[in-house]
């Protein structure tokens, strides 16, 4: 049996077959020879068969013994020792710990992971967990602690906070659990201070936001005022997306007049966007760090009577944003492929487990795709 990464699972089963086969063959040889000798005595009680007949019988006997012995070897492999194999070939349990499952992006991530496990059920078990809202860092820490107590083999983590989750990640690593970071990168400096190596599987958020910002910039003039509705400011992906938006606006000569957090959520994004529209009547665009906040911004633009006058862009390409892209309420977004991130993260963890790697040996970044999405 092989893992998803093509690595054989180790186990004493592979070492025990030769000995098992030898024992079965010995018993089979002895039992069959005994039965054949009894049959010979029954058929020829007075020993009337000549030497040639006996020679032919000996040849036949040897052939039959060898044939039965071969069957015994197969039985040894497929019979009782298959139980030993099942007992020694441990199936890994992977925990996927995400942010808010009220966010369609993470529901897509969860569904993608479950579908992947469904098609590879013999290779690994999967546990999925998420929190109620994007800022509920304490609950996410408790979930990771529960996974440690449950003795999962690996944790694939999309952290709600890039710094606050590092201590509990260290607890997991100290417990011998492989940890892989997806979606929002854990702070490299804080990881280093704890002596941790945690690989990151995810997109270049700054690059993705820059693509969205550059597309918007084609519709702006130098000096135009724009606002940025960013995610939770203590998360690396929020910081990187804001930086990407700012890069694009600077290149276009547009003026970023306000950067405020909508905490990744529709209602808070709506409130922040409404406040910006009220404070800056000449605002030309709202650049939102995710599609949830973009949906909130669209509502704020409508409520302010500014449809067609204020551009809105987002990030994530969730299903709920697609009708808005089609009718122009949202100009553009970025697709960072939630399901793929989960699958790549799980595969990274399984590969490490199959190769018996230590967390200290796991470094680097596994880049996942991010693409510009506009009106279909």
C-alpha positions as CSV (number, residue, x, y, z in Angstrom):
1,X,0.0,0.0,0.0
2,X,1.3,3.5,-0.9
3,X,0.5,6.9,0.4
4,X,-0.8,9.7,-1.7
5,X,2.8,10.8,-2.1
6,X,3.8,7.4,-3.5
7,X,5.7,6.4,-0.4
8,X,5.2,2.9,1.0
9,X,4.0,2.7,4.6
10,X,6.5,0.9,6.8
11,X,5.5,-2.1,8.9
12,X,6.8,-5.4,10.3
13,X,4.4,-7.2,7.8
14,X,6.9,-6.9,5.0
15,X,9.7,-8.5,7.1
16,X,7.5,-11.3,8.5
17,X,6.3,-12.9,5.2
18,X,9.4,-15.0,4.5
19,X,9.4,-16.6,7.9
20,X,5.6,-17.1,7.8
21,X,5.8,-18.7,4.3
22,X,8.5,-21.0,5.4
23,X,6.5,-22.2,8.4
24,X,3.4,-22.7,6.3
25,X,5.3,-24.6,3.6
26,X,6.9,-26.9,6.2
27,X,3.5,-27.8,7.7
28,X,1.9,-28.2,4.2
29,X,4.8,-30.6,3.1
30,X,4.5,-32.7,6.2
31,X,0.7,-32.9,6.2
32,X,0.4,-33.7,2.5
33,X,3.2,-36.3,2.5
34,X,1.5,-38.0,5.5
35,X,-1.8,-38.2,3.7
36,X,-0.3,-39.5,0.4
37,X,1.6,-42.2,2.3
38,X,-1.6,-43.3,3.9
39,X,-3.3,-43.4,0.5
40,X,-0.4,-45.4,-0.9
41,X,-0.7,-48.0,1.8
42,X,-4.4,-48.3,1.3
43,X,-4.1,-48.8,-2.4
44,X,-1.1,-51.2,-2.3
45,X,-1.1,-52.9,1.1
46,X,1.2,-55.7,0.0
47,X,3.8,-53.6,-1.7
48,X,3.2,-55.0,-5.1
49,X,4.1,-51.7,-7.0
50,X,7.5,-51.9,-8.8
51,X,10.3,-49.4,-8.5
52,X,9.3,-47.4,-11.6
53,X,5.8,-47.0,-10.3
54,X,7.2,-45.7,-7.0
55,X,9.5,-43.3,-8.8
56,X,6.6,-41.9,-10.7
57,X,4.7,-41.5,-7.5
58,X,7.6,-39.7,-5.8
59,X,7.9,-37.2,-8.7
60,X,4.1,-36.6,-8.6
61,X,4.3,-36.2,-4.8
62,X,7.1,-33.7,-5.0
63,X,5.2,-31.7,-7.6
64,X,2.0,-31.7,-5.5
65,X,3.9,-30.7,-2.4
66,X,5.5,-27.8,-4.2
67,X,2.2,-26.6,-5.6
68,X,0.5,-26.7,-2.2
69,X,3.4,-25.0,-0.6
70,X,3.1,-22.2,-3.1
71,X,-0.6,-21.8,-2.2
72,X,0.4,-21.8,1.5
73,X,2.7,-18.8,0.8
74,X,-0.2,-16.9,-0.7
75,X,-2.4,-17.8,2.2
76,X,0.3,-16.6,4.6
77,X,0.4,-13.2,2.8
78,X,-3.4,-12.8,2.3
79,X,-4.6,-14.5,5.4
80,X,-3.7,-14.1,9.1
81,X,-0.8,-11.7,8.4
82,X,-3.0,-9.2,6.6
83,X,-4.3,-8.5,10.1
84,X,-0.8,-7.8,11.2
85,X,-0.4,-5.4,8.2
86,X,-3.6,-3.5,9.1
87,X,-2.4,-3.2,12.7
88,X,1.1,-1.9,11.7
89,X,0.2,0.3,8.7
90,X,-1.0,3.4,10.6
91,X,-3.4,5.6,8.6
92,X,-2.6,9.2,9.4
93,X,-5.2,11.6,10.8
94,X,-5.0,15.1,9.5
95,X,-6.8,18.1,11.1
96,X,-7.8,21.1,8.9
97,X,-8.2,24.1,11.2
98,X,-9.7,27.1,9.4
99,X,-10.9,30.6,10.1
100,X,-14.6,31.5,10.0
101,X,-16.9,29.0,8.4
102,X,-19.4,31.8,7.9
103,X,-17.0,33.0,5.2
104,X,-17.8,31.2,1.9
105,X,-14.1,31.0,1.1
106,X,-13.5,28.7,4.0
107,X,-16.6,26.6,3.4
108,X,-15.2,26.1,-0.1
109,X,-11.9,25.1,1.4
110,X,-13.6,22.7,3.8
111,X,-15.6,21.1,1.0
112,X,-12.6,20.7,-1.2
113,X,-10.7,19.0,1.6
114,X,-13.6,16.6,2.4
115,X,-14.0,15.7,-1.3
116,X,-10.3,15.0,-1.6
117,X,-10.4,12.7,1.5
118,X,-13.5,11.0,0.2
119,X,-11.6,9.9,-2.9
120,X,-8.6,8.8,-0.8
121,X,-10.3,7.4,2.2
122,X,-7.8,4.5,2.5
123,X,-4.9,6.9,2.7
124,X,-5.8,9.3,5.5
125,X,-8.6,10.4,7.9
126,X,-9.7,14.0,8.1
127,X,-11.1,16.3,10.8
128,X,-12.2,19.8,9.9
129,X,-12.8,22.7,12.3
130,X,-13.5,26.4,12.0
131,X,-14.4,29.4,14.2
132,X,-17.6,31.6,14.2
133,X,-16.0,34.8,13.1
134,X,-12.7,36.0,11.8
135,X,-11.5,37.6,15.0
136,X,-12.3,34.7,17.4
137,X,-8.6,33.9,17.8
138,X,-9.1,32.4,21.3
139,X,-11.5,29.7,19.9
140,X,-9.1,28.8,17.2
141,X,-6.3,28.3,19.8
142,X,-8.6,26.0,21.8
143,X,-9.4,24.0,18.6
144,X,-5.7,23.4,18.0
145,X,-5.3,22.4,21.7
146,X,-8.1,19.9,21.2
147,X,-6.4,18.5,18.2
148,X,-3.2,18.0,20.2
149,X,-5.2,16.1,22.9
150,X,-6.8,14.0,20.2
151,X,-3.3,13.1,19.0
152,X,-3.8,13.9,15.3
153,X,-0.8,13.2,13.1
154,X,-0.8,16.6,11.3
155,X,-2.5,20.0,11.5
156,X,-3.1,22.1,8.5
157,X,-3.7,25.6,9.8
158,X,-5.2,28.7,8.3
159,X,-4.5,31.0,11.3
160,X,-6.9,33.8,12.4
161,X,-3.9,35.7,13.7
162,X,-0.3,35.6,12.3
163,X,1.3,36.0,15.8
164,X,-1.2,34.8,18.4
165,X,-1.3,31.2,17.0
166,X,2.4,30.6,17.2
167,X,2.6,29.5,20.8
168,X,0.0,26.8,20.3
169,X,1.7,25.8,17.1
170,X,4.8,25.2,19.2
171,X,2.8,23.0,21.6
172,X,1.7,20.9,18.6
173,X,5.2,20.6,17.3
174,X,6.5,19.6,20.8
175,X,3.8,16.9,20.9
176,X,5.3,15.4,17.7
177,X,2.5,16.7,15.4
178,X,3.4,18.0,11.9
179,X,2.1,21.5,11.3
180,X,1.6,23.0,7.8
181,X,0.5,26.7,7.4
182,X,-2.0,27.7,4.7
183,X,-3.9,30.8,3.5
184,X,-2.6,33.4,6.1
185,X,1.1,33.1,6.8
186,X,2.4,32.8,10.4
187,X,4.8,35.6,11.2
188,X,8.3,34.5,10.3
189,X,10.0,36.5,13.0
190,X,7.8,35.1,15.7
191,X,8.3,31.6,14.4
192,X,12.0,32.2,14.5
193,X,11.9,33.4,18.1
194,X,10.3,30.1,19.0
195,X,12.8,28.1,17.0
196,X,10.0,26.8,14.7
197,X,10.1,25.9,11.0
198,X,6.6,25.8,9.5
199,X,6.1,25.6,5.8
200,X,3.7,27.9,4.2
201,X,1.3,26.7,1.4
202,X,-0.5,29.6,-0.2
203,X,-0.5,32.4,-2.8
204,X,1.5,35.6,-3.1
205,X,-1.2,37.9,-1.7
206,X,0.6,41.1,-2.5
207,X,0.9,40.0,-6.1
208,X,-2.8,39.1,-6.3
209,X,-3.9,42.4,-4.9
210,X,-1.5,44.3,-7.2
211,X,-3.2,42.6,-10.2
212,X,-6.6,43.7,-9.0
213,X,-5.4,47.2,-8.3
214,X,-3.7,47.5,-11.7
215,X,-6.9,46.5,-13.4
216,X,-8.8,49.2,-11.4
217,X,-6.1,51.8,-12.1
218,X,-6.9,51.7,-15.9
219,X,-10.2,53.5,-15.0
220,X,-8.7,56.1,-12.6
221,X,-6.9,59.4,-13.2
222,X,-3.9,60.8,-11.3
223,X,-5.1,62.4,-8.1
224,X,-8.3,60.3,-7.7
225,X,-9.2,59.5,-4.1
226,X,-9.6,55.8,-3.2
227,X,-10.1,53.9,0.1
228,X,-8.9,50.5,1.2
229,X,-11.1,48.3,3.3
230,X,-8.6,45.8,4.7
231,X,-9.0,42.6,6.7
232,X,-7.8,41.9,10.2
233,X,-4.7,44.0,10.5
234,X,-2.8,41.5,12.6
235,X,-2.9,38.9,9.8
236,X,-0.2,38.7,7.2
237,X,-2.5,38.2,4.2
238,X,-4.4,41.4,5.1
239,X,-1.1,43.4,5.3
240,X,0.1,41.9,2.0
241,X,-3.1,42.7,0.2
242,X,-3.2,46.2,1.5
243,X,0.4,46.6,0.3
244,X,-0.5,45.3,-3.1
245,X,-3.4,47.7,-3.5
246,X,-1.1,50.6,-2.4
247,X,1.6,49.5,-4.9
248,X,-1.0,49.7,-7.7
249,X,-2.5,53.0,-6.6
250,X,1.0,54.6,-6.2
251,X,1.9,53.5,-9.7
252,X,-1.3,55.0,-11.1
253,X,-0.9,58.3,-9.2
254,X,-4.1,57.8,-7.3
255,X,-4.4,58.9,-3.7
256,X,-5.2,56.5,-0.9
257,X,-7.1,58.7,1.6
258,X,-8.2,56.0,4.1
259,X,-7.3,52.5,5.2
260,X,-9.7,50.9,7.7
261,X,-10.4,47.4,8.8
262,X,-13.6,45.6,7.9
263,X,-12.3,42.5,9.7
264,X,-13.1,40.3,6.7
265,X,-16.8,40.5,7.3
266,X,-19.8,41.8,5.3
267,X,-21.4,43.9,8.0
268,X,-18.2,45.5,9.2
269,X,-17.1,46.1,5.6
270,X,-20.4,47.8,4.9
271,X,-20.0,50.1,7.9
272,X,-16.4,51.0,7.1
273,X,-17.3,51.7,3.4
274,X,-20.3,53.8,4.4
275,X,-18.1,55.9,6.7
276,X,-15.5,56.5,3.9
277,X,-18.2,57.5,1.4
278,X,-19.6,59.9,3.9
279,X,-16.2,61.4,4.8
280,X,-14.8,61.6,1.2
281,X,-17.6,62.6,-1.2
282,X,-15.3,62.5,-4.1
283,X,-14.1,58.9,-3.5
284,X,-13.7,57.0,-6.8
285,X,-13.0,53.5,-5.6
286,X,-13.1,51.1,-2.7
287,X,-10.4,48.3,-2.7
288,X,-11.6,45.5,-0.4
289,X,-9.3,42.8,1.0
290,X,-11.8,40.1,0.5
291,X,-15.2,39.5,-1.3
292,X,-17.2,39.6,1.9
293,X,-16.2,43.2,2.6
294,X,-16.7,44.0,-1.1
295,X,-20.3,42.8,-0.8
296,X,-20.7,45.1,2.2
297,X,-19.1,47.9,0.2
298,X,-21.6,47.4,-2.7
299,X,-24.5,47.9,-0.3
300,X,-22.9,51.0,1.1
301,X,-22.4,52.5,-2.5
302,X,-26.1,51.7,-3.3
303,X,-27.3,53.3,0.0
304,X,-25.2,56.4,-0.7
305,X,-26.7,56.7,-4.2
306,X,-23.3,56.4,-5.8
307,X,-23.9,53.4,-8.2
308,X,-21.8,53.7,-11.3
309,X,-19.7,56.5,-9.7
310,X,-17.6,54.4,-7.2
311,X,-15.7,51.3,-8.3
312,X,-15.6,48.3,-5.9
313,X,-13.0,45.5,-6.1
314,X,-12.5,42.4,-3.9
315,X,-10.4,39.3,-3.4
316,X,-11.3,35.5,-3.2
317,X,-13.8,35.0,-6.1
318,X,-16.5,33.4,-3.9
319,X,-19.7,32.4,-5.5
320,X,-21.7,35.3,-4.0
321,X,-19.5,37.8,-5.9
322,X,-20.0,36.4,-9.3
323,X,-23.4,38.0,-10.1
324,X,-21.9,41.3,-9.0
325,X,-19.0,40.9,-11.4
326,X,-21.5,40.1,-14.2
327,X,-23.6,43.2,-13.7
328,X,-20.7,45.5,-12.9
329,X,-21.4,46.2,-9.3
330,X,-17.9,44.7,-8.6
331,X,-15.2,45.5,-11.1
332,X,-12.7,42.7,-10.3
333,X,-11.5,40.2,-7.8
334,X,-8.7,37.6,-7.4
335,X,-9.2,33.8,-7.2
336,X,-6.8,32.1,-4.8
337,X,-8.4,28.7,-5.1
338,X,-9.5,27.8,-1.6
339,X,-9.9,24.1,-2.3
340,X,-6.5,23.8,-3.9
341,X,-4.9,25.4,-0.9
342,X,-6.4,22.8,1.4
343,X,-5.4,19.9,-0.8
344,X,-1.8,21.2,-1.3
345,X,-1.5,21.7,2.5
346,X,-2.8,18.1,3.2
347,X,-0.4,16.6,0.7
348,X,2.5,18.5,2.2
349,X,1.7,17.1,5.6
350,X,1.2,13.5,4.2
351,X,4.5,13.6,2.4
352,X,6.3,14.7,5.6
353,X,4.6,11.8,7.5
354,X,5.4,9.3,4.8
355,X,9.1,10.3,4.8
356,X,9.2,10.4,8.6
357,X,10.4,14.0,8.5
358,X,10.8,16.2,11.6
359,X,9.2,19.6,11.8
360,X,12.7,21.1,12.1
361,X,13.4,19.9,8.6
362,X,10.4,21.5,7.0
363,X,10.9,25.0,5.6
364,X,10.0,27.1,2.6
365,X,7.0,28.1,0.7
366,X,4.7,26.1,-1.6
367,X,3.3,28.7,-4.0
368,X,-0.3,28.2,-5.0
369,X,-1.9,30.1,-7.9
370,X,-3.8,33.4,-7.8
371,X,-5.5,34.9,-10.8
372,X,-7.3,38.1,-11.8
373,X,-11.1,37.6,-12.3
374,X,-13.2,40.2,-14.1
375,X,-16.6,40.4,-15.8
376,X,-17.3,37.2,-17.6
